[in-house]
């Protein structure tokens, strides 16, 4: 998955993340449990 796709998923609310910093390229952190939930939802595991 590309950074663009992940960022769009975060913006749409499909994937929950915490934004760190400010500026042009914000850095996002995704909790492990949230990542697990997301990949299950997509059918990867």
PDB file with one MODEL, atoms N, CA, C and O in Angstrom:
MODEL        1
ATOM      1  N   UNK A   1       0.834  -1.167   0.000  1.00  0.00           N
ATOM      2  CA  UNK A   1       0.000   0.000   0.000  1.00  0.00           C
ATOM      3  C   UNK A   1       0.885   1.238   0.000  1.00  0.00           C
ATOM      4  O   UNK A   1       1.896   1.300   0.699  1.00  0.00           O
ATOM      5  N   UNK A   2       0.490   2.202  -0.784  1.00  0.00           N
ATOM      6  CA  UNK A   2       1.276   3.435  -0.873  1.00  0.00           C
ATOM      7  C   UNK A   2       0.932   4.394   0.261  1.00  0.00           C
ATOM      8  O   UNK A   2      -0.103   4.259   0.913  1.00  0.00           O
ATOM      9  N   UNK A   3       1.810   5.357   0.483  1.00  0.00           N
ATOM     10  CA  UNK A   3       1.554   6.391   1.488  1.00  0.00           C
ATOM     11  C   UNK A   3       0.296   7.174   1.133  1.00  0.00           C
ATOM     12  O   UNK A   3      -0.478   7.545   2.015  1.00  0.00           O
ATOM     13  N   UNK A   4       0.094   7.421  -0.142  1.00  0.00           N
ATOM     14  CA  UNK A   4      -1.080   8.164  -0.590  1.00  0.00           C
ATOM     15  C   UNK A   4      -2.359   7.417  -0.234  1.00  0.00           C
ATOM     16  O   UNK A   4      -3.321   8.019   0.241  1.00  0.00           O
ATOM     17  N   UNK A   5      -2.370   6.108  -0.461  1.00  0.00           N
ATOM     18  CA  UNK A   5      -3.544   5.301  -0.133  1.00  0.00           C
ATOM     19  C   UNK A   5      -3.808   5.305   1.369  1.00  0.00           C
ATOM     20  O   UNK A   5      -4.945   5.494   1.800  1.00  0.00           O
ATOM     21  N   UNK A   6      -2.773   5.099   2.160  1.00  0.00           N
ATOM     22  CA  UNK A   6      -2.926   5.070   3.620  1.00  0.00           C
ATOM     23  C   UNK A   6      -3.434   6.418   4.124  1.00  0.00           C
ATOM     24  O   UNK A   6      -4.332   6.465   4.965  1.00  0.00           O
ATOM     25  N   UNK A   7      -2.872   7.507   3.621  1.00  0.00           N
ATOM     26  CA  UNK A   7      -3.327   8.840   4.031  1.00  0.00           C
ATOM     27  C   UNK A   7      -4.798   9.060   3.658  1.00  0.00           C
ATOM     28  O   UNK A   7      -5.548   9.667   4.423  1.00  0.00           O
ATOM     29  N   UNK A   8      -5.203   8.575   2.500  1.00  0.00           N
ATOM     30  CA  UNK A   8      -6.611   8.735   2.107  1.00  0.00           C
ATOM     31  C   UNK A   8      -7.523   7.906   3.005  1.00  0.00           C
ATOM     32  O   UNK A   8      -8.639   8.328   3.307  1.00  0.00           O
ATOM     33  N   UNK A   9      -7.066   6.739   3.431  1.00  0.00           N
ATOM     34  CA  UNK A   9      -7.842   5.913   4.352  1.00  0.00           C
ATOM     35  C   UNK A   9      -7.975   6.597   5.715  1.00  0.00           C
ATOM     36  O   UNK A   9      -9.026   6.516   6.351  1.00  0.00           O
ATOM     37  N   UNK A  10      -6.925   7.262   6.158  1.00  0.00           N
ATOM     38  CA  UNK A  10      -6.959   8.000   7.424  1.00  0.00           C
ATOM     39  C   UNK A  10      -7.923   9.173   7.301  1.00  0.00           C
ATOM     40  O   UNK A  10      -8.746   9.393   8.190  1.00  0.00           O
ATOM     41  N   UNK A  11      -7.828   9.930   6.205  1.00  0.00           N
ATOM     42  CA  UNK A  11      -8.709  11.083   6.005  1.00  0.00           C
ATOM     43  C   UNK A  11     -10.179  10.677   5.939  1.00  0.00           C
ATOM     44  O   UNK A  11     -11.043  11.400   6.436  1.00  0.00           O
ATOM     45  N   UNK A  12     -10.467   9.531   5.332  1.00  0.00           N
ATOM     46  CA  UNK A  12     -11.858   9.088   5.189  1.00  0.00           C
ATOM     47  C   UNK A  12     -12.410   8.472   6.472  1.00  0.00           C
ATOM     48  O   UNK A  12     -13.618   8.270   6.593  1.00  0.00           O
ATOM     49  N   UNK A  13     -11.524   8.169   7.438  1.00  0.00           N
ATOM     50  CA  UNK A  13     -11.972   7.588   8.696  1.00  0.00           C
ATOM     51  C   UNK A  13     -11.958   6.068   8.727  1.00  0.00           C
ATOM     52  O   UNK A  13     -12.338   5.464   9.730  1.00  0.00           O
ATOM     53  N   UNK A  14     -11.525   5.448   7.644  1.00  0.00           N
ATOM     54  CA  UNK A  14     -11.444   3.986   7.594  1.00  0.00           C
ATOM     55  C   UNK A  14     -10.327   3.446   8.486  1.00  0.00           C
ATOM     56  O   UNK A  14     -10.394   2.317   8.973  1.00  0.00           O
ATOM     57  N   UNK A  15      -9.310   4.262   8.689  1.00  0.00           N
ATOM     58  CA  UNK A  15      -8.146   3.875   9.472  1.00  0.00           C
ATOM     59  C   UNK A  15      -7.865   4.989  10.470  1.00  0.00           C
ATOM     60  O   UNK A  15      -7.700   6.148  10.088  1.00  0.00           O
ATOM     61  N   UNK A  16      -7.811   4.633  11.751  1.00  0.00           N
ATOM     62  CA  UNK A  16      -7.570   5.632  12.793  1.00  0.00           C
ATOM     63  C   UNK A  16      -6.077   5.765  13.049  1.00  0.00           C
ATOM     64  O   UNK A  16      -5.357   4.774  13.169  1.00  0.00           O
ATOM     65  N   UNK A  17      -5.629   7.016  13.129  1.00  0.00           N
ATOM     66  CA  UNK A  17      -4.212   7.292  13.361  1.00  0.00           C
ATOM     67  C   UNK A  17      -4.071   8.575  14.163  1.00  0.00           C
ATOM     68  O   UNK A  17      -4.983   9.399  14.222  1.00  0.00           O
ATOM     69  N   UNK A  18      -2.911   8.721  14.773  1.00  0.00           N
ATOM     70  CA  UNK A  18      -2.584   9.930  15.529  1.00  0.00           C
ATOM     71  C   UNK A  18      -1.604  10.737  14.689  1.00  0.00           C
ATOM     72  O   UNK A  18      -0.574  10.224  14.251  1.00  0.00           O
ATOM     73  N   UNK A  19      -1.938  12.009  14.469  1.00  0.00           N
ATOM     74  CA  UNK A  19      -1.054  12.884  13.694  1.00  0.00           C
ATOM     75  C   UNK A  19      -0.033  13.523  14.620  1.00  0.00           C
ATOM     76  O   UNK A  19      -0.373  14.012  15.698  1.00  0.00           O
ATOM     77  N   UNK A  20       1.212  13.513  14.191  1.00  0.00           N
ATOM     78  CA  UNK A  20       2.297  14.135  14.943  1.00  0.00           C
ATOM     79  C   UNK A  20       2.897  15.252  14.102  1.00  0.00           C
ATOM     80  O   UNK A  20       3.053  15.112  12.889  1.00  0.00           O
ATOM     81  N   UNK A  21       3.226  16.345  14.746  1.00  0.00           N
ATOM     82  CA  UNK A  21       3.866  17.446  14.046  1.00  0.00           C
ATOM     83  C   UNK A  21       2.900  18.254  13.206  1.00  0.00           C
ATOM     84  O   UNK A  21       1.710  17.956  13.101  1.00  0.00           O
ATOM     85  N   UNK A  22       3.466  19.289  12.613  1.00  0.00           N
ATOM     86  CA  UNK A  22       2.699  20.173  11.743  1.00  0.00           C
ATOM     87  C   UNK A  22       3.537  20.458  10.513  1.00  0.00           C
ATOM     88  O   UNK A  22       4.730  20.156  10.476  1.00  0.00           O
ATOM     89  N   UNK A  23       2.921  21.026   9.534  1.00  0.00           N
ATOM     90  CA  UNK A  23       3.653  21.359   8.318  1.00  0.00           C
ATOM     91  C   UNK A  23       3.094  20.634   7.124  1.00  0.00           C
ATOM     92  O   UNK A  23       1.983  20.105   7.163  1.00  0.00           O
ATOM     93  N   UNK A  24       3.877  20.613   6.053  1.00  0.00           N
ATOM     94  CA  UNK A  24       3.417  20.018   4.800  1.00  0.00           C
ATOM     95  C   UNK A  24       3.152  18.522   4.938  1.00  0.00           C
ATOM     96  O   UNK A  24       2.063  18.047   4.615  1.00  0.00           O
ATOM     97  N   UNK A  25       4.130  17.798   5.410  1.00  0.00           N
ATOM     98  CA  UNK A  25       3.998  16.336   5.530  1.00  0.00           C
ATOM     99  C   UNK A  25       3.871  15.959   6.992  1.00  0.00           C
ATOM    100  O   UNK A  25       4.867  15.848   7.706  1.00  0.00           O
ATOM    101  N   UNK A  26       2.640  15.764   7.430  1.00  0.00           N
ATOM    102  CA  UNK A  26       2.429  15.330   8.802  1.00  0.00           C
ATOM    103  C   UNK A  26       2.765  13.853   8.904  1.00  0.00           C
ATOM    104  O   UNK A  26       2.588  13.096   7.950  1.00  0.00           O
ATOM    105  N   UNK A  27       3.245  13.456  10.053  1.00  0.00           N
ATOM    106  CA  UNK A  27       3.586  12.068  10.311  1.00  0.00           C
ATOM    107  C   UNK A  27       2.438  11.449  11.088  1.00  0.00           C
ATOM    108  O   UNK A  27       1.948  12.039  12.051  1.00  0.00           O
ATOM    109  N   UNK A  28       2.007  10.269  10.680  1.00  0.00           N
ATOM    110  CA  UNK A  28       0.925   9.578  11.357  1.00  0.00           C
ATOM    111  C   UNK A  28       1.442   8.315  12.015  1.00  0.00           C
ATOM    112  O   UNK A  28       2.323   7.636  11.488  1.00  0.00           O
ATOM    113  N   UNK A  29       0.888   8.013  13.159  1.00  0.00           N
ATOM    114  CA  UNK A  29       1.197   6.768  13.867  1.00  0.00           C
ATOM    115  C   UNK A  29      -0.103   5.990  14.022  1.00  0.00           C
ATOM    116  O   UNK A  29      -1.134   6.543  14.404  1.00  0.00           O
ATOM    117  N   UNK A  30      -0.037   4.710  13.721  1.00  0.00           N
ATOM    118  CA  UNK A  30      -1.202   3.836  13.803  1.00  0.00           C
ATOM    119  C   UNK A  30      -0.930   2.814  14.901  1.00  0.00           C
ATOM    120  O   UNK A  30       0.102   2.143  14.897  1.00  0.00           O
ATOM    121  N   UNK A  31      -1.849   2.705  15.822  1.00  0.00           N
ATOM    122  CA  UNK A  31      -1.677   1.736  16.902  1.00  0.00           C
ATOM    123  C   UNK A  31      -1.729   0.313  16.337  1.00  0.00           C
ATOM    124  O   UNK A  31      -2.403   0.045  15.343  1.00  0.00           O
ATOM    125  N   UNK A  32      -1.007  -0.579  16.993  1.00  0.00           N
ATOM    126  CA  UNK A  32      -0.905  -1.961  16.522  1.00  0.00           C
ATOM    127  C   UNK A  32      -2.277  -2.620  16.408  1.00  0.00           C
ATOM    128  O   UNK A  32      -2.570  -3.263  15.400  1.00  0.00           O
ATOM    129  N   UNK A  33      -3.114  -2.467  17.422  1.00  0.00           N
ATOM    130  CA  UNK A  33      -4.460  -3.071  17.405  1.00  0.00           C
ATOM    131  C   UNK A  33      -5.297  -2.519  16.256  1.00  0.00           C
ATOM    132  O   UNK A  33      -6.065  -3.250  15.631  1.00  0.00           O
ATOM    133  N   UNK A  34      -5.145  -1.233  15.985  1.00  0.00           N
ATOM    134  CA  UNK A  34      -5.879  -0.617  14.873  1.00  0.00           C
ATOM    135  C   UNK A  34      -5.399  -1.190  13.545  1.00  0.00           C
ATOM    136  O   UNK A  34      -6.203  -1.445  12.648  1.00  0.00           O
ATOM    137  N   UNK A  35      -4.104  -1.391  13.419  1.00  0.00           N
ATOM    138  CA  UNK A  35      -3.554  -1.994  12.196  1.00  0.00           C
ATOM    139  C   UNK A  35      -4.090  -3.412  12.007  1.00  0.00           C
ATOM    140  O   UNK A  35      -4.437  -3.806  10.894  1.00  0.00           O
ATOM    141  N   UNK A  36      -4.155  -4.173  13.096  1.00  0.00           N
ATOM    142  CA  UNK A  36      -4.705  -5.529  13.020  1.00  0.00           C
ATOM    143  C   UNK A  36      -6.162  -5.504  12.585  1.00  0.00           C
ATOM    144  O   UNK A  36      -6.571  -6.284  11.725  1.00  0.00           O
ATOM    145  N   UNK A  37      -6.949  -4.605  13.180  1.00  0.00           N
ATOM    146  CA  UNK A  37      -8.359  -4.493  12.834  1.00  0.00           C
ATOM    147  C   UNK A  37      -8.513  -4.161  11.347  1.00  0.00           C
ATOM    148  O   UNK A  37      -9.355  -4.732  10.654  1.00  0.00           O
ATOM    149  N   UNK A  38      -7.701  -3.248  10.883  1.00  0.00           N
ATOM    150  CA  UNK A  38      -7.787  -2.790   9.507  1.00  0.00           C
ATOM    151  C   UNK A  38      -7.453  -3.904   8.509  1.00  0.00           C
ATOM    152  O   UNK A  38      -8.181  -4.100   7.536  1.00  0.00           O
ATOM    153  N   UNK A  39      -6.366  -4.628   8.742  1.00  0.00           N
ATOM    154  CA  UNK A  39      -6.006  -5.699   7.791  1.00  0.00           C
ATOM    155  C   UNK A  39      -7.005  -6.855   7.839  1.00  0.00           C
ATOM    156  O   UNK A  39      -7.225  -7.525   6.830  1.00  0.00           O
ATOM    157  N   UNK A  40      -7.609  -7.092   9.005  1.00  0.00           N
ATOM    158  CA  UNK A  40      -8.682  -8.101   9.074  1.00  0.00           C
ATOM    159  C   UNK A  40      -9.881  -7.654   8.242  1.00  0.00           C
ATOM    160  O   UNK A  40     -10.477  -8.447   7.512  1.00  0.00           O
ATOM    161  N   UNK A  41     -10.222  -6.381   8.362  1.00  0.00           N
ATOM    162  CA  UNK A  41     -11.339  -5.825   7.617  1.00  0.00           C
ATOM    163  C   UNK A  41     -11.109  -5.962   6.117  1.00  0.00           C
ATOM    164  O   UNK A  41     -12.047  -6.215   5.361  1.00  0.00           O
ATOM    165  N   UNK A  42      -9.866  -5.795   5.689  1.00  0.00           N
ATOM    166  CA  UNK A  42      -9.526  -5.925   4.275  1.00  0.00           C
ATOM    167  C   UNK A  42      -9.426  -7.376   3.826  1.00  0.00           C
ATOM    168  O   UNK A  42      -9.406  -7.660   2.628  1.00  0.00           O
ATOM    169  N   UNK A  43      -9.361  -8.301   4.792  1.00  0.00           N
ATOM    170  CA  UNK A  43      -9.299  -9.716   4.453  1.00  0.00           C
ATOM    171  C   UNK A  43      -7.904 -10.261   4.256  1.00  0.00           C
ATOM    172  O   UNK A  43      -7.736 -11.332   3.673  1.00  0.00           O
ATOM    173  N   UNK A  44      -6.892  -9.540   4.734  1.00  0.00           N
ATOM    174  CA  UNK A  44      -5.524 -10.021   4.597  1.00  0.00           C
ATOM    175  C   UNK A  44      -5.181 -11.104   5.615  1.00  0.00           C
ATOM    176  O   UNK A  44      -4.350 -11.968   5.333  1.00  0.00           O
ATOM    177  N   UNK A  45      -5.803 -11.076   6.792  1.00  0.00           N
ATOM    178  CA  UNK A  45      -5.568 -12.118   7.794  1.00  0.00           C
ATOM    179  C   UNK A  45      -6.902 -12.580   8.355  1.00  0.00           C
ATOM    180  O   UNK A  45      -6.939 -13.458   9.218  1.00  0.00           O
TER     181      UNK A  45
ENDMDL
END
